[in-house]
């Protein structure tokens, strides 16, 4: 079997120190054909640092667009690999990261997406909260994971280019920095699984996530963003009349209600109530936007004159 070309895409904005360490991590791992940092920064520091690396595989693409989802889409459009791996500037990849990704895709042509493990180092977890991902079920195809697990995140996600050509790019109105907040991952994975494609959750493909939000308002806001974004991601497909999306959306609501009621009955704090409120807010926010039925992405509603 011929060797497939692997592109790595990393969005960044105003974090030159993270960019430097992320690039060092990826270069130490090796195994890629090109490394694209999509830079939305206000200043030149990140671009200058990357230019100083002196490795022809490393490119910095300046973008005036905002939001990590837009950055990933720009990276897809500028990359050339038949495999595209995504991570974030505040992540550090394992030494065998690219090799493990390449091995999985080359061993099974049916694999559309690989969602790798995202660990939060213990010494940082005590200081705050960061999103991680620990795979439970290895493969998903023609069915959907339950609401509370096995939905991978773009901090460690790899996709065949042909998948984007089939289901479309990330939805620009979902994700960090976008109007509908986080939710780009469940939206893309839903479109992939809805087409009967295979998603592999690979524990051996690992990154460490250093993006800690301090306990309190910062971590609460992050949870709010994920609750609202997940709801908006699923409710878009509910609005498109997709029965599977409706079942998933109702499954989220049911699980949240059961958890809150159980805590109240046992006279414990109603943990999950804030996330539930954010989920309902995200559902309502969905209705502020139109949906392009052919591309299955959100669009701005045209203003009436």
Number of C-alpha atoms within 10 A of each C-alpha: 5 5 8 15 15 24 25 23 27 26 28 23 21 15 14 21 13 20 26 16 15 20 23 15 17 22 17 13 17 16 19 23 16 21 25 23 28 26 28 23 20 10 12 13 15 24 20 12 16 18 14 9 14 10 12 10 13 17 19 19 15 16 16 12 13 16 21 27 26 26 27 24 20 21 26 23 11 14 20 15 18 14 24 24 27 21 24 23 24 21 25 25 25 18 18 17 22 23 16 18 27 20 12 16 20 15 10 10 10 11 20 24 28 24 30 27 23 28 19 20 14 8 8 16 17 12 12 15 21 21 18 18 23 18 19 13 13 13 16 17 17 12 15 17 16 12 17 10 12 21 20 25 21 20 28 26 22 27 20 19 20 12 20 16 9 11 17 18 21 23 22 23 25 26 26 21 16 19 15 27 23 29 28 28 22 19 25 21 23 23 18 22 19 18 15 14 18 22 26 22 24 23 16 14 23 25 24 18 25 21 18 19 19 16 14 10 10 14 17 15 14 18 21 22 23 23 24 27 33 28 30 32 31 26 25 25 22 17 16 14 11 14 12 16 22 18 13 20 22 15 15 19 16 12 15 21 15 11 14 17 15 15 14 13 10 9 9 11 12 16 15 16 15 14 19 21 15 22 26 17 17 27 23 15 17 23 15 13 18 15 19 13 12 7 11 16 22 22 14 11 11 8 5 4 3
